[in-house]
């Protein structure tokens, strides 16, 4: 026997989804907007919006993805890391997760929109910091001259005493320096 889920069931689901959204928003603030969409009311689907980066408002209608989910039960449940943009042109990376009710229909969506501005600026800064101006490297060594020979002499000194360089005592190290 199939029963139609109660509105109360969807309400509880949406309330729990709102708690999840709030927790994610607190963790990912200030770089990530988290939106809860109530797809049972597409004309005013935005139920909650945390870290509002898109300047949208609670009560605004569903986006194209939300409408596509409502119309097509086979629409992908998770669409992750897709390119997006805020109204003011800032680039974003978005993830949209469809939430199904007891009958298997989409009743909600949890959406994350990451503002890439800071990360792109960091990427540019790192690129600039690691950039080198010369095409052909200069022949310069940053290690002391004859470092291999010095290491070899230390190893031989320690080996004559049947020890490793690290196990040499203070008086043996003084003798090594005098050699």
N, C-alpha and C positions, 0 to 999 in steps of 0.2 A: 504494500500500500504506500503510495506517495502522498506526502502532505505538503502543502504550501507553507514555506517558512513564514513565521510571524514577522511582522514589522519590528517587534521587540527584538528578535534575533538579529536583524540587520542593524538595529540601533546599538545593541551591545557590541557587535562587530566594529561598527564605526567608532564607538567610544574607545575600544581597545586600540584601534588603529591610530586614533588621535594621541593616545599615550605613547605609542611607539614613535610617532612623528615628533612629538615634543622631545623625547629622549634623544633621538637622532639629531634634531636641530641643536640641542644644547651641546652635544658632543662635537658637531661639525661647524658650529658657529665660529666666525661670521662668514665663512666661505660658501655655505650651502643653504639654499632655500629648501624647505620641506613642505609639501602641499598634500593635503588630504582632500580627495574628490569623492563626493557622494554621487555615484553614477545612477542612482535611482531617481535623482532630480537633476537631469542634465542642464536645465535652464538656469539653475543656480547651484552648480556642482561644487564650487570651492567651499568646503566646510571649514577648513582651517589652513592657515598659512603661517609658517614660522621662519624667522630670519628673512623677511620679505625683501627679496632682491629684484623681483620682477614688477613691483608696483601694482600687482593685482590685488583684488579685494575679496574678502569673504562674500559669497553670494554671486560671484561672477560665473558665467556658464562654463561648461566643459570644453576642453580643447579638442582639436581634431582627433587626437589619440583616444580621448575619453569617448567621443562619439563613435569612433571605429570599434571600440570594445563593446559598446552597447549594441551595435548593429551586428557584430560577428562574434558568435560564441567561440569560434576557433582562433580569434585574434591572439597573438602571442601574449602569454601572461607576463613575461619579463622582457623589456627592451632596455638594454643597458648601454651606457656610455655613448650615446648618440650626440652628434653636434647639434647645438641649439644656440639661440641668442636672446638676450633680454631686449626690451623695447628700445633702450638707449644704444643698442649696438654692441654691448659687451658680449664677448663670446662666452658660451656656457657648455658644460658637458652635463647631459641629463640621463636619468634612469627613471623609467616608469614601470611600476609593478601593479598589475591588475589583481584585485581581490575578489574572489568568487563567494557567493552566498551558498546556502545549503542546497539549492537546486542546480548549482553549477553556473549560474549566470553571473556576469560581472556586476557587483554592487558598489564597488569602490575602487579607488586607485591611490597608491602612495607614490609621490613623485619627488625626486631629488634633483635640484638644479644647482650645479657647482659653478661659481663665478671663476673663470680661468684667468682673469686679469692679473692677480697677484702672482699666480704660478707662471704665467707667461713672462711677467717682469722678472721673476727670479731666474727663469730659464735664460732670458737675455743677459741678465747680470752675470750668471755663471759662464755663459759663452764668452762674454766680453772679458771676464777676469782670466779665463784660461786661454785666450787668444794670444798668439805670438806674432810679432810683426815681421820677422825675417823668414824668408822662404828657405834659405840654406842655413843650417845651424852652424854656429861658431864651434871651433874645436876647443872646448874648455871642459876640464874635469873638475867636479866639485869635491873630489876626494883628495886627501893629501898625497903629495908625490911619494912614490915608492911604498904605498900602503901595503901592497902584496908582500914586498920584501920584509917589511916590518912585522906583519903577521907571521910570516915564515920564521923569522928569527925568534919570535916569542914562542911559537910552537916547538921549535927545536930546543930552546932553553928548558921549557917545561918537560919535554920528552926525555931529556938527559937526566931529569930528576924523577922520571916515571910518574909524572903528574899532568894534569890538564892546565891550561893557562888560568882558568878560574880558581883552581885549587891551590895556587901558589900563595904561600904565607907572605906577610909583610917584609920580612928580612930577605926572602927570595926575590921579591919584586924589586927591592932596593938593589940587589945584586944584578938583576936583569938590566936595570937602568944604567948601572955602572959599566956593563959590558958594552 
